[in-house]
Amino acid sequence: MSGDESRGGSRSAATAVGHRRELHIERLVAGGDALARDGDGRVVFVNGALPGETIDAEFVEVKRDFARARMLRVASASPNRVTPPCRHVADGCGGCDWQHMSTNAQHDAKVAVVREAFARTARMPEAPIVRGEAVGHEASRTTVRMAVTAGGRLGFRRAASHDTVDIERCHVMHPLLQELVASVGVRGEGEVTLRCSAATGERAVWAHDKARVLGLPDHVTAGAGAVVHEDVAGARLRVSMSSFFQASPQAAELLVDAVARAAGDALDGRDGVVVDAYGGVGLFAATVVPIGVQCVLVESSESACSDAYENLRGRSAKVMHSRFEHWRAQRAGLVIADPARSGLGKPGVATLLDTAAPTVVLVSCDAVAAARDARLLVDAGYNLVKAEVLDLFPHTHHVEVVSLFVRD
């Protein structure tokens, strides 16, 4: 048997499913997992561990190039490890996957994950990544999606499972929604989206699949077309239940501020129209684009376009119901793009290039997608001026990156 075959056999035996061993955690990666290596250097992903820790783990999945393990015991803990403030984490709730990390360390960890993504995926190890603002860890989410539990209540999914966990009190949920969860019942199967307005106190629910919410108070509206109105940066916005919106008004405020600072003088409209790509209900068009500046909002969701029409009344704005990738581009002075988690990709970048915009502000909700899009834009002739990492989702690995690109 050759040396390579011997090492291959040893590797398979050492990392078989069910095998237990001690692992040293190197870092956190995009998606929230911790990364370690087995005795042969194979990457091992572990949920719930922190950089610098030594843990006892059991392998649950083994592939040729990587493995996954579950943590059995922390042998040597990080100074950033804390007891999760919500007891439902111990019950298996998968909603907040970083509650075991101190609040001070969470934002720094997200910056590190973004730096790693730009270094590896974008091949830009010297990318100008900066730490932006963060919402307070007491900030309450005004939009949540919950699952129907076996007992006919609303709960959350277990981590990496379709099973549900009953919830008595959610650590990150707005009190207006908490009251609703405690009082209603649910029939059937599926999920339910709940949304409230911190500004007006309005509440609405949208039952998906075969779920049916019972016992709703008279003032709570229901269905995909139900709406609430939220205040962000001085603008009152109508948001339908089937339209996307930020998890909290605090998050929306910080995101609007970061986009406005990145766009700077490009918002004046002198170089052409402002394009709000993947514009949703008009969050940026209604807040950062000055009144009187020509703006084109491009959005594929019919309900979001309907909301945007209402939210942009009195402004020099046109709402285009279209996928951005299919939109016939027009010349622009600035493009603000806030695509879905998968990012712009080659089709989105191609449409963006057709606008010939000298300035682009890209909002990314995934570190790897941000890096991948950055590489595409830089290869197309843009320079990355700054990528600002915001922490808008406390106690989770979710990250928001606002990147500024300009042409020479």
Number of C-alpha atoms within 10 A of each C-alpha: 5 7 8 9 10 10 12 14 11 13 17 14 11 16 26 16 17 13 13 18 16 17 23 20 21 16 18 24 20 18 16 20 20 21 21 26 16 17 13 13 11 17 17 24 23 25 18 18 30 27 19 16 20 20 23 17 20 22 21 16 16 17 14 10 9 15 21 22 24 19 18 13 14 17 13 12 16 16 13 15 19 14 12 18 11 16 15 21 20 10 12 19 23 19 18 21 22 25 21 21 22 16 17 10 12 21 25 13 19 26 23 19 23 27 25 22 23 27 15 14 19 21 15 17 14 9 18 14 21 17 16 18 17 17 19 14 15 11 19 24 23 24 24 18 16 20 25 28 23 16 11 19 21 26 25 24 19 18 17 9 10 10 16 20 23 21 18 13 16 19 20 20 19 21 17 18 23 17 12 19 21 13 14 15 18 23 16 14 17 16 22 22 19 22 27 26 22 21 13 11 11 17 24 25 26 22 22 16 10 12 18 18 19 13 10 16 11 6 9 13 18 18 15 17 15 17 23 20 20 22 16 21 17 10 14 15 21 22 28 23 25 17 19 15 20 16 18 25 23 21 24 20 18 20 25 20 17 22 20 19 15 24 23 11 12 21 24 19 18 14 15 21 24 28 29 26 28 24 27 27 29 28 27 24 29 24 20 18 24 15 16 12 17 21 27 20 28 24 25 19 19 15 20 25 23 18 20 27 19 15 21 23 11 10 17 16 25 16 19 19 18 18 14 25 20 11 17 10 16 15 17 24 20 29 29 27 25 20 21 13 14 14 23 28 17 14 12 19 18 16 18 27 18 13 19 18 23 18 26 28 24 25 25 26 20 22 27 25 23 28 28 22 23 29 19 17 24 15 10 13 13 20 18 20 13 17 28 21 29 25 27 25 25 24 23 21 23 20 22 23 29 26 28 23 24 17 15 8
